[in-house]
Each structure stands twice: as C-alpha cells, then as structure tokens.
Amino acid sequence: MRPITPTTPQKVLDGVAETVAEARAWVSEQCARHGVDGHTHDCAVLIASEFATNAIKHSRSGKPGGTYTVHTEFQGPTLYLSVTDNGAPYPPYKRPRESKDRLPENGQGLWLVEAHADWWRALKFHDHHTITAKLTTT
C-alpha cells in the first residue's frame, strides 16, 4: 500500500452525513484536474461515497467533533483514493459476505468497491483507520 504523504492532496471533513456529498464533489474535482476518464471518474466518486459513509458510520469520526480525511494520489494512469478516519476499537472494514437467502439491506457497499477498483485495502492503527482503493484510468 502506498503511504500517504503531506503532499498528497487531501480534504478534511466533519464526520456528519452531510459531508459525504462534499467528499464526492472534491474527488470529482481532483479527477477533473487530472483528466481522468469518465468511467474511472464515476467509479472514484462512488468509492469516495462508500468510504466516507463508512468512516462516519463505523468509526469515531461519526462522534461529535469527529472528522475524516479524503486523499487522492495520481501516479500516471493510477489513482489511489483513501479515506482516513478517527479509528474505533473494533475491526473497521470486513470483506462482504454472501447470503444464501437474499442480500441484506446493509453492508453491500464494499462489494461495489470490489467491483469498481483494482483492489482495496484497510489498515487499522490505534487512533485511525485508512482505507485505500486503487483505480487504473483508461
């Protein structure tokens, strides 16, 4: 996984649901600045939405005063999109599970990420989590 550096473009947002749209818009702007193709752009915005929502729902970022940070890094045809949250005392992100009966109403977002990214990884530290997706532009 690529380390996030101080020069990586980033946007710090309050950990409330209303900022998910801001996260999507910021990622969209970053993609436009780098000439990312339409398909990859749409995938990046979708993934940003999922990562931001998870940060708010499943970490301390969603508590009063919490924040999360959206990062983008472009290297040639590759976009690394990350969200860093305020952490939580439990595992942050789990691989989606299939149900024999029907799809559950919640917990399907990471399937979308798996379908639209080359790969994704989550790293857990004592005070934060960082989840990253790699997308290759066409």
C-alpha positions in Angstrom: 0.0 0.0 0.0 1.2 3.5 -0.8 1.9 5.7 2.2 0.0 9.0 2.4 2.5 11.9 2.3 2.0 15.5 3.3 2.0 16.4 -0.4 -0.9 14.1 -1.2 -4.0 16.3 -2.0 -6.5 15.9 0.9 -9.7 17.3 2.2 -10.6 17.2 5.9 -14.4 17.0 6.5 -16.6 16.9 9.6 -17.9 13.4 10.5 -21.5 14.1 9.6 -23.6 12.6 6.8 -24.0 16.0 5.0 -20.3 16.0 4.2 -20.4 12.8 2.1 -21.6 14.9 -0.8 -18.7 17.3 -0.2 -16.3 14.3 -0.3 -17.8 13.2 -3.7 -17.5 16.7 -5.1 -13.9 17.0 -4.0 -12.9 13.7 -5.5 -14.8 14.7 -8.7 -12.8 17.9 -8.9 -9.5 16.1 -8.4 -10.3 13.7 -11.2 -11.3 16.5 -13.5 -8.0 18.3 -12.7 -6.0 15.2 -13.7 -8.1 14.4 -16.8 -9.4 11.1 -15.5 -11.7 9.3 -18.0 -15.5 9.3 -17.3 -15.8 5.7 -16.2 -12.9 5.9 -13.7 -14.2 9.3 -12.5 -17.6 7.8 -11.8 -16.0 4.8 -10.0 -13.8 7.1 -7.9 -16.8 9.2 -6.8 -18.8 6.1 -5.9 -15.9 4.7 -3.9 -15.4 8.0 -2.1 -19.0 8.0 -1.1 -18.8 4.5 0.3 -15.5 5.1 2.2 -16.8 8.4 3.6 -20.1 6.9 4.7 -18.2 4.0 6.4 -16.0 6.4 8.2 -19.0 8.2 9.7 -21.0 5.1 10.5 -18.3 2.8 11.8 -15.6 4.9 13.4 -15.1 7.7 16.0 -15.3 10.1 13.0 -19.1 10.0 13.4 -19.0 11.1 17.0 -19.4 14.8 18.0 -16.3 16.7 16.8 -15.1 13.8 14.7 -13.5 14.3 11.2 -12.3 12.2 8.3 -9.8 13.0 5.6 -10.1 12.1 1.9 -6.9 11.7 0.0 -6.1 11.4 -3.7 -2.8 10.5 -5.3 -2.3 10.3 -9.1 0.6 8.4 -10.5 0.5 8.1 -14.3 -2.7 6.1 -15.1 -3.2 5.1 -11.5 -5.4 6.8 -8.9 -5.0 5.9 -5.2 -8.1 7.1 -3.3 -8.0 6.9 0.5 -10.1 7.9 3.5 -8.6 8.1 6.9 -11.0 8.1 9.9 -10.6 8.6 13.7 -10.5 4.8 14.3 -12.6 2.6 16.5 -11.9 -0.3 18.9 -13.2 -2.9 16.5 -12.1 -4.1 13.1 -13.1 -1.3 10.7 -13.8 -3.0 7.4 -14.6 -6.6 6.6 -14.9 -8.4 3.3 -18.5 -8.6 2.3 -20.3 -11.9 2.9 -22.7 -13.6 0.7 -26.1 -14.6 1.9 -27.8 -17.8 0.7 -31.3 -16.4 1.1 -31.1 -12.8 -0.1 -28.9 -9.7 0.1 -29.1 -7.9 3.4 -30.2 -4.3 3.3 -26.9 -3.0 4.7 -23.2 -3.9 4.2 -23.1 -4.2 0.5 -21.0 -1.1 -0.2 -17.7 -2.9 -0.2 -19.0 -5.2 -3.0 -19.4 -2.1 -5.1 -15.8 -1.1 -4.2 -14.5 -4.5 -5.1 -16.4 -4.4 -8.4 -15.1 -0.9 -9.4 -11.5 -0.9 -8.0 -8.4 -2.8 -9.0 -8.0 -3.6 -5.3 -8.8 -2.1 -1.9 -7.1 -2.4 1.5 -7.8 -1.2 5.0 -5.1 -0.5 7.6 -6.0 -0.2 11.3 -3.9 1.8 13.8 -4.7 2.5 17.4 -6.0 6.0 16.6 -7.2 5.8 13.0 -8.0 3.6 10.0 -7.0 4.3 6.4 -8.9 2.5 3.6 -7.4 2.8 0.1 -8.6 1.8 -3.3 -6.5 1.6 -6.5 -8.1 2.6 -9.8 -6.4 2.5 -13.2 -7.6 5.1 -15.6 -8.2 4.2 -19.2 
